[in-house]
């Protein structure tokens, strides 16, 4: 079969159109991928109980826990905040678990951020957090327990604990 100039122009034009289509498709997939990545890297919703909420986010080599209050409750720094995992899961963590965080005075300044270093991927594990929540209005303190799923997706940028 003999190639003519006309066939070459058509093939060249078709080739250019194919390249453009592939470029547009690559841009569309890249944008879709960025949107998926943005959704995947959003911090999970906080777990709430008794006026206290805890939000976990996975960073490069650690998990950050942000403890917040509804304003009416305080977290006892004497009782502390205890972090523990299921038996057999402690090997994923650089920090020795269980770990109890305490502080000066009667109460922590909230929000309180606690960062626990990881050794290997703890994604899918459950962190059990126990703390004492106090209410001046009710004039009492209660022990609260939280079961927080460790996020599987890493955050590009750490959200501020505010």
N, CA, C and O of each residue as an XYZ file, in Angstrom:
648
protein
N       0.850     -1.176      0.000
C       0.000      0.000      0.000
C       0.890      1.231      0.000
O       1.873      1.321      0.735
N       0.513      2.166     -0.843
C       1.302      3.359     -1.004
C       0.756      4.482     -0.123
O      -0.455      4.692     -0.066
N       1.647      5.205      0.564
C       1.216      6.317      1.404
C       1.245      7.591      0.595
O       2.219      7.891     -0.096
N       0.188      8.315      0.691
C       0.142      9.609      0.010
C       0.216     10.702      1.059
O       0.090     10.452      2.258
N       0.419     11.897      0.590
C       0.462     13.047      1.494
C      -0.869     13.209      2.196
O      -0.915     13.543      3.380
N      -1.952     12.975      1.475
C      -3.293     13.137      2.048
C      -3.471     12.157      3.214
O      -3.968     12.556      4.267
N      -3.086     10.908      3.058
C      -3.188      9.922      4.132
C      -2.326     10.341      5.335
O      -2.723     10.168      6.487
N      -1.151     10.891      5.046
C      -0.268     11.318      6.133
C      -0.878     12.467      6.907
O      -0.781     12.503      8.133
N      -1.517     13.423      6.206
C      -2.146     14.547      6.895
C      -3.275     14.054      7.784
O      -3.400     14.489      8.928
N      -4.082     13.166      7.278
C      -5.201     12.646      8.066
C      -4.657     11.910      9.287
O      -5.132     12.107     10.405
N      -3.668     11.072      9.063
C      -3.101     10.336     10.188
C      -2.456     11.279     11.204
O      -2.569     11.068     12.412
N      -1.781     12.317     10.713
C      -1.161     13.291     11.595
C      -2.228     14.051     12.367
O      -2.090     14.261     13.572
N      -3.296     14.467     11.683
C      -4.392     15.182     12.334
C      -5.059     14.284     13.361
O      -5.321     14.706     14.488
N      -5.334     13.038     12.969
C      -5.944     12.101     13.912
C      -5.016     11.878     15.110
O      -5.465     11.773     16.251
N      -3.733     11.808     14.825
C      -2.762     11.601     15.902
C      -2.762     12.787     16.861
O      -2.742     12.606     18.078
N      -2.784     14.018     16.303
C      -2.823     15.215     17.150
C      -4.104     15.248     17.972
O      -4.075     15.583     19.156
N      -5.237     14.900     17.346
C      -6.509     14.889     18.070
C      -6.478     13.834     19.171
O      -6.998     14.050     20.266
N      -5.869     12.700     18.871
C      -5.737     11.654     19.882
C      -4.872     12.121     21.044
O      -5.165     11.829     22.204
N      -3.791     12.855     20.723
C      -2.928     13.383     21.781
C      -3.697     14.374     22.647
O      -3.619     14.328     23.874
N      -4.442     15.271     21.999
C      -5.235     16.263     22.752
C      -6.237     15.562     23.655
O      -6.392     15.927     24.820
N      -6.923     14.547     23.111
C      -7.912     13.819     23.909
C      -7.236     13.155     25.104
O      -7.773     13.171     26.211
N      -6.074     12.578     24.886
C      -5.360     11.938     25.994
C      -4.917     12.976     27.029
O      -4.964     12.719     28.232
N      -4.484     14.162     26.549
C      -4.075     15.215     27.475
C      -5.257     15.690     28.311
O      -5.135     15.859     29.524
N      -6.419     15.908     27.654
C      -7.613     16.334     28.393
C      -8.024     15.259     29.399
O      -8.381     15.575     30.534
N      -7.975     14.014     28.994
C      -8.337     12.916     29.895
C      -7.378     12.878     31.085
O      -7.805     12.649     32.217
N      -6.084     13.102     30.834
C      -5.105     13.089     31.922
C      -5.397     14.206     32.922
O      -5.294     14.006     34.132
N      -5.765     15.397     32.401
C      -6.096     16.526     33.279
C      -7.341     16.201     34.101
O      -7.372     16.459     35.304
N      -8.360     15.640     33.464
C      -9.601     15.298     34.173
C      -9.318     14.268     35.264
O      -9.795     14.413     36.390
N      -8.545     13.231     34.940
C      -8.227     12.216     35.935
C      -7.369     12.797     37.062
O      -7.541     12.424     38.222
N      -6.455     13.699     36.733
C      -5.612     14.310     37.761
C      -6.455     15.137     38.723
O      -6.269     15.063     39.938
N      -7.389     15.931     38.177
C      -8.267     16.739     39.027
C      -9.145     15.834     39.879
O      -9.321     16.082     41.072
N      -9.692     14.798     39.280
C     -10.523     13.852     40.037
C      -9.688     13.187     41.122
O     -10.174     12.980     42.234
N      -8.463     12.857     40.820
C      -7.575     12.242     41.800
C      -7.265     13.196     42.941
O      -7.211     12.775     44.097
N      -7.057     14.491     42.636
C      -6.792     15.467     43.690
C      -8.006     15.603     44.591
O      -7.865     15.672     45.812
N      -9.210     15.643     44.001
C     -10.414     15.759     44.808
C     -10.574     14.531     45.685
O     -10.944     14.648     46.853
N     -10.298     13.341     45.133
C     -10.383     12.123     45.931
C      -9.351     12.173     47.051
O      -9.644     11.797     48.186
N      -8.129     12.641     46.731
C      -7.067     12.719     47.735
C      -7.456     13.702     48.831
O      -7.209     13.442     50.008
N      -8.066     14.837     48.459
C      -8.486     15.816     49.461
C      -9.531     15.210     50.384
O      -9.488     15.422     51.596
N     -10.474     14.452     49.817
C     -11.497     13.823     50.654
C     -10.873     12.747     51.539
O     -11.225     12.621     52.712
N      -9.953     11.979     50.981
C      -9.343     10.886     51.736
C      -8.474     11.407     52.864
O      -8.305     10.721     53.872
N      -7.907     12.626     52.717
C      -7.004     13.111     53.742
C      -7.694     14.009     54.760
O      -7.025     14.551     55.640
N      -9.004     14.183     54.670
C      -9.711     14.961     55.674
C      -9.719     14.186     56.987
O      -9.830     12.960     56.999
N      -9.602     14.916     58.084
C      -9.616     14.269     59.396
C     -11.000     13.682     59.662
O     -12.010     14.285     59.296
N     -11.053     12.507     60.298
C     -12.344     11.902     60.627
C     -13.106     12.767     61.631
O     -12.518     13.589     62.333
N     -14.406     12.571     61.686
C     -15.250     13.319     62.620
C     -14.871     12.964     64.050
O     -14.457     11.838     64.324
N     -15.011     13.928     64.968
C     -14.690     13.637     66.369
C     -15.694     12.665     66.993
O     -16.848     12.590     66.572
N     -15.234     11.923     68.007
C     -16.083     11.040     68.790
C     -16.486     11.842     70.024
O     -15.622     12.391     70.708
N     -17.783     11.918     70.321
C     -18.264     12.745     71.423
C     -18.962     11.924     72.490
O     -19.647     10.944     72.197
N     -18.772     12.348     73.749
C     -19.455     11.715     74.874
C     -19.360     12.640     76.086
O     -18.290     13.170     76.381
N     -20.455     12.830     76.773
C     -20.459     13.574     78.031
C     -19.863     14.957     77.976
O     -19.230     15.384     78.941
N     -20.039     15.678     76.879
C     -19.523     17.036     76.761
C     -18.075     17.127     76.320
O     -17.528     18.225     76.215
N     -17.443     15.985     76.060
C     -16.043     15.946     75.621
C     -15.990     15.281     74.251
O     -16.710     14.317     73.991
N     -15.136     15.800     73.384
C     -14.946     15.169     72.071
C     -13.454     14.931     71.847
O     -12.600     15.689     72.306
N     -13.179     13.846     71.123
C     -11.792     13.514     70.768
C     -11.751     13.242     69.276
O     -12.551     12.473     68.743
N     -10.806     13.884     68.617
C     -10.623     13.690     67.176
C      -9.211     13.182     66.931
O      -8.239     13.737     67.446
N      -9.110     12.126     66.144
C      -7.803     11.543     65.818
C      -7.457     11.868     64.374
O      -8.327     11.863     63.503
N      -6.200     12.148     64.129
C      -5.727     12.298     62.749
C      -4.367     11.640     62.631
O      -3.524     11.716     63.525
N      -4.192     10.996     61.500
C      -2.950     10.270     61.257
C      -1.974     11.162     60.514
O      -2.291     11.715     59.461
N      -0.789     11.292     61.076
C       0.264     12.076     60.462
C       1.336     11.113     59.946
O       1.127      9.900     59.937
N       2.468     11.644     59.521
C       3.501     10.802     58.906
C       3.964      9.670     59.835
O       3.904      8.500     59.457
N       4.421     10.008     61.037
C       4.959      9.009     61.963
C       4.264      9.028     63.315
O       4.847      8.619     64.319
N       3.030      9.495     63.350
C       2.329      9.582     64.627
C       0.818      9.695     64.402
O       0.339      9.876     63.282
N       0.101      9.580     65.507
C      -1.338      9.842     65.513
C      -1.555     10.962     66.508
O      -1.069     10.896     67.637
N      -2.278     11.989     66.099
C      -2.560     13.137     66.950
C      -4.007     13.037     67.442
O      -4.926     12.804     66.658
N      -4.188     13.216     68.736
C      -5.516     13.199     69.341
C      -5.796     14.582     69.902
O      -4.994     15.121     70.665
N      -6.926     15.155     69.529
C      -7.307     16.479     70.006
C      -8.523     16.319     70.917
O      -9.584     15.870     70.483
N      -8.350     16.695     72.194
C      -9.423     16.589     73.185
C     -10.024     17.978     73.360
O      -9.320     18.938     73.673
N     -11.346     18.072     73.152
C     -12.062     19.346     73.270
C     -13.238     19.197     74.231
O     -13.664     18.091     74.565
N     -13.742     20.344     74.661
C     -14.882     20.368     75.568
C     -15.993     21.216     74.971
O     -15.753     22.065     74.112
N     -17.221     20.974     75.442
C     -18.351     21.791     74.999
C     -18.397     23.131     75.731
O     -19.290     23.938     75.470
N     -17.460     23.385     76.637
C     -17.416     24.641     77.382
C     -17.929     24.477     78.804
O     -17.490     25.199     79.699
N     -18.836     23.557     79.033
C     -19.368     23.302     80.368
C     -18.532     22.279     81.126
O     -18.595     22.217     82.354
N     -17.764     21.491     80.424
C     -17.016     20.401     81.037
C     -15.517     20.671     80.993
O     -15.015     21.390     80.129
N     -14.822     20.070     81.952
C     -13.366     20.146     82.012
C     -12.837     18.725     82.109
O     -13.560     17.810     82.502
N     -11.565     18.546     81.749
C     -10.930     17.231     81.845
C      -9.940     17.278     83.005
O      -9.069     18.145     83.057
N     -10.084     16.340     83.926
C      -9.246     16.289     85.123
C      -7.806     15.938     84.755
O      -7.541     14.895     84.157
N      -6.880     16.827     85.123
C      -5.462     16.545     84.855
C      -4.886     15.627     85.931
O      -3.841     15.010     85.720
N      -5.555     15.528     87.082
C      -5.113     14.601     88.135
C      -5.457     13.162     87.755
O      -4.640     12.260     87.942
N      -6.656     12.944     87.225
C      -7.064     11.617     86.754
C      -6.259     11.254     85.515
O      -5.833     10.113     85.336
N      -6.065     12.252     84.670
C      -5.275     12.068     83.457
C      -6.089     11.570     82.276
O      -7.294     11.337     82.376
N      -5.404     11.414     81.167
C      -5.984     10.850     79.950
C      -5.174      9.603     79.635
O      -3.965      9.677     79.413
N      -5.840      8.463     79.616
C      -5.147      7.197     79.380
C      -5.408      6.708     77.957
O      -6.546      6.688     77.490
N      -4.330      6.316     77.281
C      -4.399      5.770     75.928
C      -3.950      4.316     75.981
O      -2.883      4.014     76.516
N      -4.753      3.419     75.433
C      -4.361      2.008     75.377
C      -4.960      1.358     74.141
O      -5.966      1.818     73.600
N      -4.319      0.270     73.702
C      -4.775     -0.482     72.534
C      -5.033     -1.926     72.952
O      -4.723     -2.337     74.071
N      -5.608     -2.682     72.022
C      -5.873     -4.099     72.278
C      -4.558     -4.844     72.477
O      -3.514     -4.438     71.965
N      -4.623     -5.913     73.209
C      -3.441     -6.753     73.430
C      -2.899     -7.213     72.071
O      -3.658     -7.668     71.215
N      -1.610     -7.092     71.887
C      -0.984     -7.508     70.632
C      -0.813     -6.374     69.638
O      -0.070     -6.523     68.668
N      -1.492     -5.219     69.851
C      -1.372     -4.086     68.933
C      -0.307     -3.078     69.359
O       0.014     -2.166     68.596
N       0.239     -3.224     70.552
C       1.187     -2.239     71.085
C       2.474     -2.155     70.257
O       3.159     -1.134     70.313
N       2.820     -3.188     69.499
C       4.034     -3.190     68.686
C       4.026     -2.168     67.562
O       5.080     -1.866     67.001
N       2.860     -1.629     67.221
C       2.751     -0.618     66.164
C       3.119      0.774     66.657
O       3.189      1.714     65.865
N       3.353      0.913     67.949
C       3.543      2.228     68.555
C       4.942      2.369     69.146
O       5.448      1.452     69.793
N       5.568      3.541     68.916
C       6.853      3.851     69.562
C       6.628      4.190     71.036
O       7.422      3.807     71.896
N       5.541      4.909     71.321
C       5.203      5.228     72.706
C       4.781      3.948     73.412
O       4.077      3.113     72.843
N       5.215      3.807     74.644
C       4.839      2.641     75.428
C       3.369      2.790     75.832
O       2.974      3.796     76.421
N       2.578      1.782     75.507
C       1.154      1.811     75.843
C       0.853      0.703     76.831
O       1.448     -0.369     76.722
N      -0.027      0.900     77.778
C      -0.862      2.098     77.964
C      -0.026      3.285     78.450
O       1.007      3.129     79.102
N      -0.515      4.470     78.105
C       0.166      5.711     78.462
C      -0.851      6.639     79.123
O      -1.956      6.833     78.618
N      -0.459      7.202     80.250
C      -1.337      8.144     80.961
C      -0.681      9.521     80.930
O       0.467      9.690     81.342
N      -1.432     10.498     80.432
C      -0.973     11.885     80.367
C      -1.619     12.613     81.543
O      -2.844     12.621     81.673
N      -0.797     13.226     82.402
C      -1.308     14.027     83.512
C      -0.737     15.430     83.380
O       0.087     15.687     82.502
N      -1.168     16.333     84.242
C      -0.681     17.693     84.168
C      -0.809     18.406     85.499
O      -1.387     17.872     86.446
N      -0.266     19.624     85.571
C      -0.359     20.395     86.812
C      -1.778     20.944     87.009
O      -2.537     21.093     86.052
N      -2.106     21.230     88.226
C      -3.423     21.799     88.521
C      -4.499     20.729     88.497
O      -4.215     19.536     88.386
N      -5.731     21.179     88.603
C      -6.863     20.242     88.642
C      -7.341     19.828     87.251
O      -7.812     18.708     87.053
N      -7.213     20.762     86.274
C      -7.785     20.509     84.948
C      -6.782     20.836     83.843
O      -5.901     21.679     84.008
N      -6.940     20.148     82.720
C      -6.147     20.469     81.531
C      -6.687     21.740     80.903
O      -7.880     22.034     80.991
N      -5.808     22.481     80.277
C      -6.226     23.579     79.400
C      -6.723     22.930     78.122
O      -6.004     22.141     77.509
N      -7.927     23.247     77.718
C      -8.494     22.645     76.508
C      -8.596     23.679     75.413
O      -8.819     24.855     75.702
N      -8.442     23.283     74.178
C      -8.212     21.931     73.697
C      -6.809     21.440     74.046
O      -5.863     22.220     74.146
N      -6.705     20.129     74.228
C      -5.444     19.472     74.581
C      -5.070     18.523     73.456
O      -5.852     17.649     73.083
N      -3.858     18.702     72.913
C      -3.388     17.812     71.844
C      -2.370     16.836     72.412
O      -1.441     17.225     73.120
N      -2.561     15.567     72.089
C      -1.629     14.518     72.501
C      -1.216     13.780     71.236
O      -2.062     13.314     70.472
N       0.093     13.677     71.021
C       0.601     12.996     69.829
C       1.348     11.735     70.261
O       2.266     11.791     71.079
N       0.940     10.605     69.701
C       1.590      9.330     69.998
C       2.347      8.859     68.766
O       1.785      8.767     67.675
N       3.633      8.562     68.954
C       4.495      8.153     67.837
C       4.208      6.702     67.446
O       3.966      5.846     68.297
N       4.242      6.451     66.134
C       3.995      5.104     65.615
C       5.306      4.476     65.141
O       6.238      5.171     64.737
N       5.350      3.162     65.200
C       6.514      2.403     64.716
C       6.195      1.847     63.335
O       7.022      1.921     62.426
N       5.016      1.301     63.179
C       4.554      0.792     61.888
C       3.077      1.139     61.755
O       2.506      1.754     62.655
N       2.468      0.764     60.677
C       1.102      1.163     60.343
C       0.078      0.664     61.380
O      -0.182     -0.536     61.465
N      -0.508      1.596     62.172
C      -1.529      1.196     63.138
C      -2.948      1.351     62.578
O      -3.925      1.164     63.302
N      -3.058      1.694     61.283
C      -4.367      1.906     60.669
C      -5.268      0.700     60.853
O      -4.851     -0.435     60.619
N      -6.497      0.939     61.269
C      -7.451     -0.129     61.486
C      -7.523     -0.573     62.941
O      -8.461     -1.270     63.328
N      -6.540     -0.178     63.756
C      -6.601     -0.496     65.178
C      -7.597      0.428     65.880
O      -8.054      1.414     65.302
N      -7.923      0.104     67.116
C      -8.792      0.955     67.920
C      -8.016      1.429     69.133
O      -7.433      0.632     69.868
N      -8.017      2.755     69.334
C      -7.378      3.339     70.514
C      -8.470      3.543     71.561
O      -9.503      4.155     71.289
N      -8.226      3.027     72.752
C      -9.167      3.197     73.857
C      -8.643      4.336     74.723
O      -7.506      4.304     75.195
N      -9.488      5.338     74.923
C      -9.100      6.520     75.696
C     -10.035      6.625     76.893
O     -11.254      6.510     76.764
N      -9.442      6.844     78.052
C     -10.218      6.986     79.278
C      -9.788      8.287     79.949
O      -8.597      8.589     80.037
N     -10.773      9.056     80.423
C     -10.466     10.328     81.077
C     -11.558     10.663     82.083
O     -12.628     10.054     82.089
N     -11.267     11.641     82.933
C     -12.249     12.125     83.901
C     -12.800     13.454     83.425
O     -12.055     14.424     83.286
N     -14.117     13.509     83.170
C     -14.774     14.739     82.719
C     -15.561     15.317     83.881
O     -16.359     14.616     84.503
N     -15.344     16.585     84.176
C     -15.976     17.237     85.318
C     -16.904     18.347     84.862
O     -16.606     19.085     83.923
N     -18.033     18.448     85.545
C     -19.009     19.484     85.253
C     -19.240     20.310     86.515
O     -19.673     19.781     87.538
N     -18.948     21.612     86.438
C     -19.187     22.506     87.575
C     -20.686     22.661     87.804
O     -21.136     22.789     88.943
N     -21.453     22.650     86.724
C     -22.908     22.808     86.808
C     -23.535     21.655     87.606
O     -24.424     21.874     88.429
N     -23.066     20.438     87.358
C     -23.600     19.264     88.058
C     -22.784     18.920     89.303
O     -23.149     18.024     90.065
N     -21.672     19.643     89.506
C     -20.803     19.449     90.655
C     -20.356     17.984     90.810
O     -20.423     17.408     91.896
N     -19.897     17.397     89.684
C     -19.412     16.022     89.736
C     -18.480     15.732     88.561
O     -18.456     16.441     87.555
N     -17.717     14.655     88.741
C     -16.827     14.180     87.686
C     -17.220     12.754     87.322
O     -17.574     11.956     88.190
N     -17.157     12.446     86.043
C     -17.472     11.105     85.552
C     -16.294     10.571     84.751
O     -15.585     11.319     84.078
N     -16.105      9.272     84.838
C     -15.094      8.616     84.008
C     -15.728      8.344     82.644
O     -16.782      7.714     82.555
N     -15.079      8.821     81.591
C     -15.573      8.591     80.232
C     -14.601      7.691     79.494
O     -13.386      7.796     79.661
N     -15.148      6.807     78.679
C     -14.338      5.930     77.843
C     -14.702      6.154     76.382
O     -15.878      6.254     76.029
N     -13.694      6.231     75.553
C     -13.866      6.414     74.122
C     -13.162      5.270     73.395
O     -12.074      4.856     73.795
N     -13.768      4.768     72.347
C     -13.118      3.812     71.436
C     -12.981      4.526     70.102
O     -13.968      4.784     69.412
N     -11.747      4.839     69.752
C     -11.493      5.673     68.574
C     -10.775      4.848     67.513
O      -9.672      4.358     67.755
N     -11.388      4.688     66.335
C     -10.693      3.989     65.250
C      -9.482      4.810     64.798
O      -9.600      6.010     64.549
N      -8.330      4.166     64.693
C      -7.127      4.851     64.213
C      -7.296      5.054     62.705
O      -7.509      4.090     61.970
N      -7.201      6.313     62.240
C      -7.393      6.577     60.811
C      -6.396      5.826     59.939
O      -5.231      5.665     60.301
N      -6.877      5.369     58.778
C      -6.010      4.664     57.825
C      -5.305      5.627     56.892
O      -4.199      5.352     56.429
N      -5.954      6.782     56.609
C      -5.383      7.755     55.676
C      -4.530      8.775     56.411
O      -4.936      9.317     57.439
N      -3.334      9.030     55.868
C      -2.439     10.026     56.453
C      -2.866     11.421     56.022
O      -3.328     11.622     54.898
N      -2.711     12.371     56.916
C      -2.987     13.777     56.621
C      -1.743     14.405     55.992
O      -0.625     14.173     56.450
N      -1.943     15.189     54.955
C      -0.827     15.926     54.355
C      -0.390     17.022     55.323
O       0.798     17.172     55.608
N      -1.359     17.784     55.824
C      -1.093     18.864     56.776
C      -1.911     18.603     58.018
O      -3.084     18.242     57.924
N      -1.321     18.777     59.161
C      -2.027     18.549     60.413
C      -3.032     19.666     60.660
O      -2.703     20.848     60.562
N      -4.259     19.274     60.983
C      -5.278     20.253     61.369
C      -4.930     20.747     62.764
O      -4.480     19.969     63.605
N      -5.133     22.012     63.010
C      -4.813     22.567     64.326
C      -5.833     22.085     65.346
O      -7.022     21.961     65.053
N      -5.345     21.819     66.545
C      -6.202     21.431     67.655
C      -6.649     22.721     68.336
O      -5.950     23.260     69.195
N      -7.830     23.208     67.937
C      -8.338     24.465     68.490
C      -9.733     24.271     69.011
O     -10.338     25.215     69.519
